[in-house]
Amino acid sequence: MEISITGDALILQKSIRERIEADAHSFANRFNNKPTRIEIKLEEEFDQVKGHRIRCGLSTSLGDRRQILVRESRKKPEDAIAAAFTAAKRTVRRLAVNRSSPPGLSPAT
């Protein structure tokens, strides 16, 4: 699995990179259709309502030719990273449920 980490140099400290790599390996080991590539991009943004925030964009390609893209913004980079991986896990589970349910039936939530 290939992990690509990009973004603002001020945000990408060694501890942040290590956290992303650990979360990416945990994410990849959790599912049967292993991601072949995970891209993380951290950027600073300013929202007039919520103020200064860190946006984490996570893009992954799954083994069954599906791509997942999530973006989460939080005050701290660690919180943004955790929120992005949580959203990606939720999306992968939803895709698995939708694939396994018979056509015409919506999955139970």
C-alpha positions as CSV (number, residue, x, y, z in Angstrom):
1,M,0.0,0.0,0.0
2,E,1.2,3.4,-0.9
3,I,0.7,6.4,1.4
4,S,1.0,10.0,0.1
5,I,1.1,12.8,2.7
6,T,1.0,16.4,1.4
7,G,0.0,19.8,2.7
8,D,1.3,22.9,4.4
9,A,4.8,22.5,5.9
10,L,3.8,24.1,9.2
11,I,1.1,21.5,9.8
12,L,3.1,18.4,8.8
13,Q,5.3,17.8,11.8
14,K,6.9,14.5,12.4
15,S,4.3,13.5,15.0
16,I,1.5,14.3,12.6
17,R,3.1,12.2,9.9
18,E,3.5,9.3,12.3
19,R,-0.1,9.6,13.4
20,I,-1.3,9.6,9.7
21,E,0.8,6.5,8.9
22,A,-0.4,4.6,11.9
23,D,-4.1,5.5,11.1
24,A,-3.6,4.6,7.5
25,H,-2.2,1.1,8.3
26,S,-5.0,0.5,10.8
27,F,-7.5,1.6,8.2
28,A,-6.0,-0.7,5.6
29,N,-5.9,-3.8,7.9
30,R,-9.5,-3.3,8.9
31,F,-11.2,-4.2,5.6
32,N,-11.1,-7.1,3.2
33,N,-10.9,-5.0,0.1
34,K,-7.5,-3.5,0.9
35,P,-6.8,0.1,-0.2
36,T,-4.1,0.2,-2.8
37,R,-3.3,3.9,-2.2
38,I,-4.1,6.4,0.5
39,E,-3.6,10.1,-0.1
40,I,-3.8,12.7,2.7
41,K,-3.7,16.4,2.2
42,L,-3.7,18.8,5.2
43,E,-4.4,22.5,4.5
44,E,-5.1,25.6,6.6
45,E,-8.3,27.4,5.9
46,F,-10.1,30.4,7.4
47,D,-13.8,30.3,7.7
48,Q,-15.5,33.6,8.6
49,V,-17.9,31.9,10.9
50,K,-15.7,29.2,12.5
51,G,-12.3,30.9,12.3
52,H,-9.0,29.2,11.6
53,R,-9.3,25.5,10.9
54,I,-7.3,22.6,9.5
55,R,-8.8,20.7,6.6
56,C,-7.9,17.0,6.1
57,G,-8.7,15.5,2.7
58,L,-8.5,11.7,2.5
59,S,-8.6,9.9,-0.9
60,T,-8.2,6.2,-1.2
61,S,-8.5,3.6,-4.0
62,L,-10.0,0.3,-3.0
63,G,-9.1,-3.0,-4.5
64,D,-12.5,-3.4,-6.2
65,R,-11.9,-0.2,-8.3
66,R,-13.8,2.1,-6.0
67,Q,-12.5,5.5,-4.8
68,I,-13.4,7.2,-1.6
69,L,-12.9,10.9,-1.0
70,V,-13.7,12.6,2.3
71,R,-12.9,16.0,3.7
72,E,-13.1,17.1,7.3
73,S,-12.2,20.4,9.0
74,R,-11.4,20.8,12.7
75,K,-9.4,23.3,14.9
76,K,-6.6,20.8,15.5
77,P,-4.8,18.7,12.9
78,E,-5.1,15.6,15.1
79,D,-8.9,16.0,15.3
80,A,-9.2,16.6,11.5
81,I,-7.2,13.4,10.8
82,A,-9.2,11.3,13.2
83,A,-12.5,12.7,11.7
84,A,-11.4,12.0,8.1
85,F,-10.4,8.4,8.9
86,T,-13.7,7.9,10.8
87,A,-15.7,9.2,7.9
88,A,-13.7,6.9,5.5
89,K,-14.4,3.8,7.6
90,R,-18.1,4.7,7.7
91,T,-18.2,5.1,3.9
92,V,-16.4,1.7,3.3
93,R,-18.8,-0.1,5.6
94,R,-21.7,1.6,3.9
95,L,-20.4,0.5,0.5
96,A,-20.0,-3.1,1.8
97,V,-23.5,-3.2,3.1
98,N,-24.9,-1.8,-0.2
99,R,-23.1,-4.3,-2.2
100,S,-24.2,-7.3,-0.1
101,S,-27.9,-6.4,0.0
102,P,-30.2,-7.8,-2.7
103,P,-31.2,-5.5,-5.6
104,G,-34.3,-3.5,-4.8
105,L,-33.9,-3.7,-1.0
106,S,-32.4,-0.9,1.0
107,P,-30.0,-1.9,3.7
108,A,-31.2,-1.6,7.3
109,T,-29.6,1.3,9.2
